[in-house]
Amino acid sequence: MHTVVVQWREDAFGTSESPTLDAYSNLGEALNREGDWYAAERFLQQALRGQREIHGAEHPSTLASMANLASTFWKQGRWKEAEELGMQAMETSLKVLGQEHPDTLASMANLASTYRNQGRWKEAEELGVQVMKMRKRVLGQEHLSTLTSIANLALTYKDQGQWKEAEELEVQVIETRKRVLGQEHPDLLTSIGNLASTYMNQGQWKEAEELGVQVMETALRVLGQEHPDTLTSIGNLASTYMNQGRWKEAEELGVQVIETRKRVLGQEHPDTLISMNNLAHTFKHQGHDDRAIELMTCCMELCVKVLGPSHHITQTILRTMTAWGIRCITEEHRGQDNSCMPGAWVD
């Protein structure tokens, strides 16, 4: 539907008039929701350039496209770009729209999520609590944006090992989303997957597995095999199997996830890197040391390149490599092609 509107407006108004730019922005937002982030980026970039020229940097349409593009960068794992654009959107929204405007709160929430993925958990928590409280007051307890804020705050608590606090918020979000959205809504599936992850981190393997299987099967049916949320659910179930010592099952799912993520998201996306790390651990525990070391070394090099040496994911992998007795980022690897594809060694 959105593509038809875009074509019609391009024919009627050209590519640089306001109605067409609004159509680009709407299509970009729809593609974002569907998980087609690279196509979304193309349309949102086009919308933002045109809206800046026509309306100026402080117009609500410009700010909306800016926030959506920052969200697209975030989903692609381009957190530095997401932070820069997100900060710009938040500061301008605060000045133009005020602190309690829904668009301002959305830009604050996006920036909090970016901080979380950068490992800046205290900053993420402070901003997340602020957004949650204001959304409860302005939008109400059961508004979808309020529920998203509560869910995001739970993730920040998990990052800091506050499992009980996270679980309490996640159960609250699941109960409300079931009532408001229905059993198969993607946001509900994400919430259930998050709770499964919390159970796993507390050693509640049976509960984690039951929820994980439920989410994966529903996501496969509703979203399709290659949707990023489906891949997350498969990866989480693989982690649950891994923590139960069910290495073969973990490996099968892990290989499936890494191959699909490389094709859909690209080799350097942070989610792909996490999949590489997890699969390397699965190989190691089965005694496939050569495979594990090859994959973990490749993962480390890509993490340093993409995330930087001080990022918490990079540091976690560095500690693993040290424990495995691997010399990290050797001179002979520098400057070489990092195209370490699993097809070279996965049967």
N, C-alpha and C positions, 0 to 999 in steps of 0.2 A: 504494500500500500504506500509506504513512504517513498519508495523508488518511483512509483507512478506520479506522485505529487511533485517530486524533484524534477522529473522529465517535463511535466506540464509547465511548471513555473520557469524552467530554463527556456522553454519554447516561447512562453508568453512575455517574460521580463528580461531574459538574458541571465548571465551568471553572476552579476555583481549588484543586483538590486535587492532591496530588503526582503521581499517575499521569498525569493530564491534562497537567500542566506538563511532565513528562518527554516526553510525546508531542509537545507544542509544540516543545520543544527539539530533538528528533530530526527533526521535520519541517523546522524552520528550518535545521538543518545540511544536510539533504538538498537543500533548495531552494538553499542557498548553493553546493553542489557543481554544481548544474544551471545556475547563472548567473542564477537568478531572485532577485536580491538584495533587491528591495523587498518581495516577499512573505516572504522569509526574515526580514527585519528585523521585520515585523509579528509573526510567531510568536515570535521570540527576545525581543522586548521584553515580550511577554505572559508568556513563561516566566520571564524574569529578575525581573519585578515580583512574580510569585507566589512564586518560590523565595526571594527575599529576605524576604518576609513569613513564609513557613512555616519555612524552614531557617536564615535569617540570612545575613549577607554572606560568611561564611567557609566555608560548606558546599561540598563539591566540586561538587555539581550547580549551585549558584549561580555558582561560578567558571567552570565549563564554559560556561554560557550567556553569561556576561560576555565570555569570550574569543571565543566564536562571534559575538557581536554586534559586538565590536571588529573582527573580521575582515570582517564584512558592511559596516561603515562604511568600512573600508579599500578594499574592492572597489568601493564607490560613489564613491571619491575624497574622502571626508569625513575627511581625515587628522587634523585637529585632534581631532575626536571620537574617532577610532580611537586616537590617542595617549593621550588622557585615560583612556579606559576600559581600554586595553591596559596602561597603567602601573599602574592600580588592580588589574587582574587579576594582573599579574606580582608586585607587592609582596605581595599577599595570599597568592598561591600559594607564594612563597618562605617566608613565615612559617608557613603551615599545612601545606604538603606537603613542603617542603624543595627544595633547589636541583636535585637530580637526578631529581625526579619528572617523568614525561613531560608532564603538564599544565603544570608550571612551565616546562619547556623550550619547549613550544608557545607559551606566552604571551610568553616572551623572544624567540622567533623572529618572532612577529607584530609585536612592538614594533620589532625591527630592520628589518622590511619597511616599517613606517610611517616610520621615520627615513630610509630610503632614498628613499622617495617625496617626502619633504620636502626632499631635497637635503642631508641631514645624513649624509654618506657615511662619515665617519670613525667617528661613533657607531654607524652601521649595521654597519660592518666589525668593530669591536671586539666588539659584542654577537653578531654573526653567527659570528665565529670561536669565541667562547666556547660558543655553542650547538652548533656543529658538532662540536667536540672532545668535549663531554659526551655528545652523542648517539652518537658513534662508540663511546665507552667503555661507555655504559649500554645502548644498543639494538643496536649492531653496525653494521658498515660498510655492509651492504646493506639495512638497515631503510628503509622508505619515508620516514620522517621524517628520517632521516640524509641520504638523497638530496636531499630538499627543502632541507635546510640547505646542502648543498654547492651546489645550483643557485642558491639565493638569494645565497650569498657570491660566486658567479661574476657575478651581476648587479651586485653592489656594486663589484666590480673593474672591470666594464665602465663603470659610471658615472664612474669615476675614470680611464678611458682605459688601464687595465691589460689590454690585449686578450689577450696571450699567457697570462697567469695565468687569465683568464676561460675562454679556449679549452680549456686543459688540464683544468679542472674540468668544463666542459660535456661534453667527450668522455667523461670518466670516468662522468658521470651517465647519458649516453645508453647507453653499453655495458651498464651495470648495469640500467637500467630496461628495456631490450630483453629482457634475460635474465629479469628478475623479473616484469615486467608484460605483456610481449607487444607486438607491433608497432603496435597501434592504440590503445593506452591514451592518454587525454588528457594525462597527465603526461609521457609520452614525446614526444607531439607538441609540447608546450610546450618541452621540452628541445631538440628538433631546431630549432624556431623560434628559440630563443635562440642556438644555434650559428650558424644562418644569419645572424642579425643581427651576430654577432661577425665572421663572414667579410666581411659587407658593410662593416663599419667598418674592416676591414683592406684593403679594395679587392679582395677575392677574389670578384668579381662572379659568375663562373660557378658556383662552389661555393654561393654564397648563393642564387642563383636556383634551382638544382636542388633544394636542401633546401626552399626556400620554396614552390615549386610542390608538392612532395611533401606538406608539412604542410597547405597550403591544401586540396588535393584530399581528403586523408584527413579533415580536420576537417569539411569540408562533408558528407561521407558519414556520419561517425560522430556529430558533434555538431549538425549542422544549420546553416543559413545565418545565423541570428541569434544564435547562441551567442557570448558575448564573446570566447572563445578563437579561434573561427573568424574573427571580425572583426579580431582582432589579427594573425592569419596573413595575411589579405588586405591589411591595412595595411602589414605588413612587406614583402610582395612588391611592393606599390606603391612603397615606398621604394627597394627594389632596382632597379626599373625606372627610377625617378627618377635614381638615382645613375649609371645607364648612359646617361642622356640619352634614354630611351624615354618621352617625355613623354605621348604620347597614351595608351599603355597604362597609365601611372601615373595619368593623369587618370581614366580609366574606372574603375579599381579604387578610386581615392581618393573619387570621387563616391559610389560604391556604399557604401563604408565610412562616410562622414560621414552619409549619409541614414539608414542603418540604425542607427548609434550614436545619432543624435538621437532616433530613435523608441524604441530599446530602453533606452538608458542615460540619455537626457536631454541637452539642449544644454549644460549646465554641467558634465558629467562630464569629468574631466581627459583621458580617452581621446578624447572628442569634440573637445576643444580641440586636442589633438595632431594629430588628423585635419584640422582646419581649417587649422592651420599648414602641414602638409605639402601640402595641396591648393592653398593660396595660393602656395607656392613653385612648384608645377607650373604654375599659371596664369602666373606671372611669367616663367618660363623659355620659355613659348610666346608671349610678347609680349602676353598678355591683362592689361595693367597695371591697368585699371579693376577687373576682377574680383578680381585678386590683392590690390589695396589695400583694396577693400571688405571682403573676407573676413578679411584680416590685421588690419584695424582692429577689426572685430567680435571677433575672437579675442583681441586684446590687452585690450579692455575687459572681456571675460568672465574672462580670466586674472587681471586686477587684482581683480575682484570676488570670484572664487572662491578663488584661490590666494594672493592678496596681491602687492604690487608687488615684494617681495624674493625671491619664489620663483624657482628656477633656470629653470623653463619661461618664466615671465613675462619674466625678464631676457634670455633667448635671443631671444624675440620682439621685445623692445624694441630689441635690437641690430640685428635684421633691419629693423625699421621705420626706424631711424635711417639705416641703409645705403640704404634705399629713398627716403629724404627725406620720410618721412611724419611729420607732427606728431602726437604720441601723446596720446590721451585728451583731446581738445580740450573746452573748456568747453561748446561747443554740443552735444556728445554726452552730457554728463553729465545724468543724470536722464531720459534718453530710454529708450524700450523697446528692449531688446537682442535682440529676437527676429529675428536676422538668419538667415533660413532659406535654404538653398542653392536651394530651388525657385524663389526670386525671380530667380535669375540663371543657373542651370545648365540648359542645353538638354536 
